[in-house]
Amino acid sequence: MRTIDAKRVEHHAIAHDVAAVWRGGGIVIFPTDTVYGIGCDPANETAVERIYAAKGRSRSKPLSLHFGSVFELQDYAPGNALVRLAAEAFLPGPLTLIVERPASIGAFVTGDLPTIGLRAPNHPLCSLLLAVGGPIAATSANPSGRPAYIGTGAVTELPAADVFVDDGPTPVGAESTVIDVTGTAPRLVREGAIGTAMLEMVYGRVEGAR
């Protein structure tokens, strides 16, 4: 696995390098605002399968889509008012929005589920995502069952990838909050960096909240 030290290399050069790897069917470990992700081109089924194999991840567990811009994320959930409210209040930021899977995204990305998570991380290296010209299918960069990697600890425990973009500790250091916005009200799937009280200030009611 080739390591790129993001503290020593210009971000635009990293973005160009990583985009080429992704377009070539490679997989990359990259920093986000929450935890490090491992991602690939969502149209490349072989690359997606490599991520599942590298993590030892169950094929029933979906990957999510990571975007370099909030506007691009919203294009994947057109007309969804709950997504629009989240975009205005929290994005880019540590929130994953579960929406209906667009027809352009293969079921192999989501473990045949009809939904998919959307993320727009708040991190300077989101230029990596912008350089690709589309979303990246990703999940947390850790072997399944192990704690998420936040830029500290043993790098040797990371799953195998073609490139590792090392930017040190992540700003948030905790996993994103996950909400399902396929219904008329958001449903809390996983508590994370954005607390329930913050969600309720925007939505008024969040199903599944304690």
C-alpha positions as CSV (number, residue, x, y, z in Angstrom):
1,M,0.0,0.0,0.0
2,R,1.4,3.4,-1.1
3,T,1.2,6.1,1.5
4,I,0.8,9.8,0.7
5,D,1.6,12.2,3.5
6,A,-1.0,14.9,3.2
7,K,1.0,17.3,5.4
8,R,3.8,17.3,2.8
9,V,2.1,17.2,-0.5
10,E,-0.2,19.9,-2.1
11,H,-3.8,18.9,-1.9
12,H,-4.4,19.5,-5.6
13,A,-1.6,17.1,-6.4
14,I,-3.1,14.5,-4.0
15,A,-6.5,14.9,-5.6
16,H,-5.1,14.4,-9.1
17,D,-3.2,11.3,-8.0
18,V,-6.1,9.7,-6.1
19,A,-8.6,10.5,-8.8
20,A,-6.4,8.5,-11.3
21,V,-6.3,5.6,-8.9
22,W,-10.1,5.6,-8.4
23,R,-10.8,5.9,-12.2
24,G,-8.4,3.0,-12.8
25,G,-10.4,0.7,-10.5
26,G,-8.2,1.1,-7.4
27,I,-9.3,1.6,-3.8
28,V,-8.0,4.4,-1.5
29,I,-8.1,5.0,2.2
30,F,-8.7,8.7,2.8
31,P,-9.5,11.1,5.7
32,T,-12.9,12.5,6.4
33,D,-14.2,14.8,9.2
34,T,-15.3,11.7,11.2
35,V,-13.2,8.6,10.6
36,Y,-11.0,7.4,7.7
37,G,-12.9,5.9,4.8
38,I,-12.0,3.3,2.2
39,G,-13.5,4.0,-1.2
40,C,-13.7,3.3,-4.9
41,D,-15.6,4.1,-8.0
42,P,-19.2,3.0,-7.4
43,A,-19.6,1.9,-11.0
44,N,-16.7,-0.6,-10.7
45,E,-18.1,-3.8,-9.2
46,T,-14.7,-5.4,-9.0
47,A,-13.4,-2.5,-6.9
48,V,-16.4,-2.6,-4.7
49,E,-15.9,-6.3,-4.1
50,R,-12.2,-5.6,-3.2
51,I,-13.4,-3.3,-0.4
52,Y,-15.7,-6.0,1.0
53,A,-12.9,-8.5,0.9
54,A,-10.3,-6.2,2.4
55,K,-12.5,-5.4,5.3
56,G,-14.0,-8.9,5.7
57,R,-17.4,-7.1,5.5
58,S,-20.7,-8.9,5.1
59,R,-22.1,-8.4,1.6
60,S,-25.5,-7.6,3.3
61,K,-24.0,-4.4,4.7
62,P,-24.1,-1.5,2.2
63,L,-21.5,1.1,1.3
64,S,-22.4,4.7,1.2
65,L,-21.8,7.5,-1.3
66,H,-19.3,10.3,-0.4
67,F,-19.5,13.6,-2.2
68,G,-17.1,16.6,-2.5
69,S,-20.0,19.1,-2.6
70,V,-23.4,19.4,-0.9
71,F,-25.0,20.4,-4.2
72,E,-23.9,17.2,-5.8
73,L,-25.2,15.2,-2.9
74,Q,-28.7,16.9,-3.2
75,D,-28.8,15.9,-6.9
76,Y,-28.9,12.2,-5.7
77,A,-32.1,12.9,-3.7
78,P,-34.1,15.4,-5.8
79,G,-37.2,16.8,-4.2
80,N,-36.5,15.3,-0.8
81,A,-37.3,18.1,1.7
82,L,-35.7,16.3,4.6
83,V,-32.4,16.2,2.7
84,R,-32.7,19.9,1.8
85,L,-33.1,20.7,5.5
86,A,-30.1,18.6,6.5
87,A,-28.0,20.3,3.7
88,E,-28.9,23.7,5.0
89,A,-28.3,22.9,8.7
90,F,-25.5,20.3,8.9
91,L,-23.7,19.8,5.6
92,P,-20.9,19.5,4.8
93,G,-20.6,17.7,8.1
94,P,-20.7,14.5,10.1
95,L,-24.1,13.3,9.0
96,T,-25.2,10.3,6.8
97,L,-28.5,10.6,5.0
98,I,-30.2,7.3,4.0
99,V,-32.3,7.8,0.8
100,E,-33.8,5.7,-2.0
101,R,-31.0,4.2,-4.1
102,P,-30.8,6.1,-7.4
103,A,-31.1,3.9,-10.5
104,S,-27.6,5.0,-11.5
105,I,-26.1,3.1,-8.5
106,G,-25.8,-0.6,-8.8
107,A,-27.4,-2.9,-6.1
108,F,-23.9,-4.4,-5.6
109,V,-23.0,-1.2,-3.8
110,T,-25.8,-1.5,-1.2
111,G,-25.9,-5.3,-0.6
112,D,-29.1,-5.3,-2.7
113,L,-30.9,-2.9,-0.3
114,P,-33.2,-0.3,-2.0
115,T,-31.6,2.5,0.0
116,I,-28.2,4.1,0.2
117,G,-26.4,6.5,2.5
118,L,-25.2,9.9,1.3
119,R,-22.2,11.8,2.9
120,A,-20.6,15.2,2.3
121,P,-17.7,15.3,4.7
122,N,-16.4,18.6,6.1
123,H,-12.7,18.1,5.4
124,P,-10.1,20.0,3.4
125,L,-9.2,16.9,1.4
126,C,-12.7,16.7,0.0
127,S,-10.9,18.0,-3.1
128,L,-10.2,14.3,-3.6
129,L,-13.8,13.7,-4.2
130,L,-14.4,16.7,-6.3
131,A,-11.5,15.7,-8.6
132,V,-13.3,12.5,-9.5
133,G,-16.3,14.3,-10.9
134,G,-18.8,12.1,-9.1
135,P,-19.4,10.2,-5.8
136,I,-17.2,7.6,-4.3
137,A,-18.6,4.4,-2.7
138,A,-17.0,4.1,0.7
139,T,-17.2,2.8,4.2
140,S,-15.0,3.1,7.3
141,A,-11.4,2.0,6.8
142,N,-11.2,-0.7,9.4
143,P,-11.5,-4.5,9.4
144,S,-15.1,-5.4,10.2
145,G,-15.7,-5.6,14.0
146,R,-12.7,-3.4,14.8
147,P,-12.9,0.3,15.9
148,A,-12.9,2.9,13.2
149,Y,-9.6,4.4,12.3
150,I,-9.4,8.1,13.3
151,G,-5.7,8.8,12.4
152,T,-4.2,7.4,15.6
153,G,-3.1,4.0,16.5
154,A,-1.5,1.3,14.4
155,V,-1.6,1.8,10.6
156,T,-0.8,-1.9,10.2
157,E,-4.4,-2.6,11.3
158,L,-5.9,-0.8,8.2
159,P,-7.4,-3.0,5.5
160,A,-5.4,-3.5,2.3
161,A,-5.7,-0.7,-0.3
162,D,-3.8,0.7,-3.2
163,V,-3.2,4.2,-1.6
164,F,-3.4,5.5,1.9
165,V,-3.8,9.3,2.3
166,D,-2.4,10.1,5.7
167,D,-3.6,13.4,7.2
168,G,-3.2,12.5,10.9
169,P,-6.1,12.6,13.3
170,T,-9.6,13.4,12.0
171,P,-11.3,16.6,13.2
172,V,-14.3,14.9,14.8
173,G,-12.8,11.6,15.8
174,A,-16.2,9.8,15.9
175,E,-18.5,8.2,13.5
176,S,-21.2,10.2,11.7
177,T,-24.8,10.3,12.8
178,V,-27.1,8.3,10.5
179,I,-30.7,9.2,9.8
180,D,-33.1,7.6,7.4
181,V,-35.0,10.3,5.4
182,T,-37.0,8.0,3.1
183,G,-40.2,8.7,5.1
184,T,-42.1,11.8,6.1
185,A,-40.0,12.3,9.3
186,P,-36.3,11.5,9.9
187,R,-35.6,8.2,11.7
188,L,-32.5,7.9,13.8
189,V,-30.4,4.9,12.7
190,R,-27.1,5.6,14.6
191,E,-26.2,8.3,17.1
192,G,-22.9,10.0,16.3
193,A,-21.2,13.3,16.1
194,I,-24.5,15.3,15.6
195,G,-26.7,14.9,18.7
196,T,-30.4,14.2,18.7
197,A,-31.1,17.6,20.2
198,M,-29.5,19.3,17.2
199,L,-31.5,17.2,14.8
200,E,-34.8,18.0,16.7
201,M,-34.0,21.7,16.5
202,V,-34.2,21.4,12.7
203,Y,-36.8,18.6,12.2
204,G,-38.9,19.0,15.3
205,R,-39.5,15.3,15.5
206,V,-37.0,12.5,15.0
207,E,-38.3,8.9,15.1
208,G,-36.3,6.5,17.2
209,A,-34.7,9.2,19.3
210,R,-34.5,8.6,23.0
